[in-house]
Amino acid sequence: MLPALPRKYHATSIWLLYAVGFLPAAYDFWLGATGRLPGNPVKAFEHLLGLWALRFLVATLAITPLRDLFGINWIRY
């Protein structure tokens, strides 16, 4: 089993996780704002956000099997 983070780092680690999760949307928005998305930029931006939503959904659903198989408990995040 992995050791738990000290309690003083819990809030920081959660906000760091939120910031990392926001990075793909910010980068894709920057690509659209600078004209680097092909074709219709709004449609491409929505498509990219949908792909990232599916990736985060799969990562979220993988938490329970990780806990059951390896003892890694990330449910609080």
Long-range contacts (C-beta under 8 A, 24 or more apart in sequence): 1-71, 1-72, 2-71, 2-72, 4-73, 10-76, 13-77, 14-76, 14-77, 17-77, 21-56, 24-48, 24-52, 25-49, 25-52, 28-52
